[in-house]
């Protein structure tokens, strides 16, 4: 079966005046269709850069990315992906329902209210449906971003630090929904700082630091090898030093 994601020798760099910062260096990994996969690492590890290159938010300078065998950046690849970004985004004077209708239209789906209503109900957003996005709390904006990523029924869901700064209730709702989506066959890639998420949700985990892949295996095997995944993560952070 065609992998959901195949990355080979990926290189991403940023140019700042006369300096070049390498964010991802010779990264290779394959994620199979239907996996729930964790990408773990501290700030600056290269996780978000990898995700951003997958969805063509930033260019990459070497290697290849294929989404269900479609090169990253092509229309076919973009249709396969739903992204929940780290940063909360304000859409000004549009309502939640209007935003979800607009995004549906971007993907050529003109009559998508049934899907929209399902997502609003599942994410407990029905009561916010006709509110302006600017009026929503941070937690409700996070839920809207999840609905926005799922409105076109993507094959791959990219969750970039989805639990950062959210309350326990939303985290529980999110975890339950992620497991439900994965059980339906959706491939999910989760970037996280929260070790509990990787242990609780993901069968396989990759650990990144300084743009390089340090380890990739079944999550329980990584835990067994290191006795505890948290210990391994703390070692990784310690290696970076206090000024990393």
N, C-alpha and C positions, 0 to 999 in steps of 0.2 A: 504494500500500500504506500502511496505517495506520502512522505512526511508532511506534517503541518508546517514545520519550519526547518529550513536547512541553511545554516550559516557556515561559510568556509573562509578562513583567513581574513576575517573582517578587520579593517583598520579605519578608525575615525580620529581625526585630529582637528583641533581648533587653532586658528592663527590669531594671535593677539599682538599687534604691531610687528615687532621683529622676532617674536617668540612663537614657537609651535608647541602646543600641549597635546600629547597623545592621550585620548580618552579611552580608546579600545585598540588593543594591539594583537593581531593574529588570533582572533577569537573564532573558534570552530565549535559548533554544537548542532545537534539534530533533535527535534522534538516531534514525537509521533502524533498522529491524529488521535484525538480523544484524551490526551494526557492532561493532567493538572500538575503543572511544573512550577517550582519555585526558583527564583533567581535572587540569591541572598548576597548581601555585601554592604559595607559601610558607605557613607556619603563619599562621592568621588570614585566609586568603584567602576563606573562605566555602565551601570544598569540602564539608566534613563537614556543615555546616548545610544545604546543598542536598540532600545524600544523606539526612539525617535527616528533612527535610520530605517527601521522596519516600515514605518508609516510615512516616510519621505518628508519628515519635518526638518531633517538635516541631511546633507550629503555624506557619503562615505568615500574614503580615498583609496580603498583597496579591498579585494575579496568580493564575495557575492552573498546576497540574501535572496532566498526563494521562499515564497509563501504558497504552499500547495503546488509547487513547481512553477509558480509564476514569479518572474523577477520583481523585486521590490520596486515600487514606483509606478508599475503598470496599473491600468484600471482594474484588471482582473484581480491583482494582488490586493488593491485597496478595498475592493468589495468584500474580501474575505475577512477583514479585520475590523474589530471594534476596540477603541482605545479609551480607557479611563485615565486621564492624566493626573499627575501629582497636584498641580495647581488648580485651585478653584477658579472658574471662569464666569464672569458676569456678562449676561447678554442684554443688558440695558432695559429697554421698555417692552420686551416680549414676555408673554406668559409661558409657563412650563409647557402647556399643550401646544402652543404655537411653535416653540423651538423644536419639539419632537416631530411636528408636522413638516417643518422646514427641512430637518435632517432626513426624514423619510424621502422627501422630494429630491434631495441631492443624489439619492441612490435609485431614483426613478420609480419610487413606490408612492403612488398618488392617493390611494385609499387605504390608509394604514391605521385608522382609528382603533380598530379592534386590538391590534398589537400594542398600540400606545396605552390603551386602557388596561390591558393585562399587566404591562410593566409598571404603570402607576399604582395599580392595586398591589402588585407583588412587592413593590418597594415602599408601600405605605405613603404614597404621594397623592392619592386621589383628592384629598382635601386641599392640596396645593395646586391643583390642576390649572386653575384660572388666575393664579397669583403671578404678578410680575417676578421675574427671576431675581431682580434687585431687592425684592422684599423677603426673599427666603433666608433662613438661617444657614450657617455653614454646613450643618449636617444635611439639610434638605437640598442644598446645592450639590453636595456630594452624591446624593441619591439621584438627582436629575442627570448628573454626568454619567452615572451607570446606565440609566434608562436611555440616554442619548447614544451611548456606545452599543446598545443592544437593539435599537429600534429597527435596524435593517437585518436582524437575525444573522450576525456574522458567524463564520466558522471558527474564528480565533478571537478570544477576548483577552486583551492586554490590560492588566490591572497594575498600574504603576503607583506603588505605595498607597493603596486604597484606604488603609486603616489609619493613616497618619492624621492625628488630631481629631479622630472621631470618638464618639462616646460608646459605651459598652453595648447599648441597645442597637445602634447602627452596625457595629462590628458583628454582632450575633446575626442580625438580619442578612448582612452581606455574606458571611460564611455559609449560612444555610442556603442562600440563593446560588452561591458559587458551586456548592456541591450538587444542587439540583440541575444547574446548567451543564455541569460536567457529566452527570449521569445521563443526560439527554444526548451526549455525544460531542458537545462543544469542547474544543481545545482551549485551555486557559493557562496563561503565563502570568505568574504573580511575582512582581518584584517587591521585596519587603525588607524591613529592618527587624520585624517581629519574628523571633524564632518560633514562637508558639504557632504562628500561621503556617510556617513550613512544615512543622511536625504534625500539625493537626489536619492539614488539608492536602499536602502534596506527596505523591508517591516518589517522585524524583526531585532532587535539589542540586543546583549548581551554585558554587561559591566563587564570587569574583572579587578581585582587588586590583587597583591600579590598572584597570582595563584588561586584566588577564584572568583566564579561567584557572582557578587553583584546584578545584575538585568538582566532580560531577558523578553522582551515583544515586542509588535508591536512598531515600532519606533515612530509613531505619538502619541501613548499612553505614552511612556516614556517622550516625549517632553511635552505633556500636563500635566503629573504628576509633572514634574520638571519645568514647564513653558518654559524651553529652554534646549535643550540637551547640549549646550555648558556650561551652568551654572552647570549642573550636573557633567560634565566632569571636570570642574575647581574645583569643590568641592572635587572630587575624588583625583585630583593631590595635592590639598592643604592638604588633610589628610595625604598624604605620607610624607610631610615635605620637606624642602629645600635640604636635603642630600639624598633623595631617588634615 
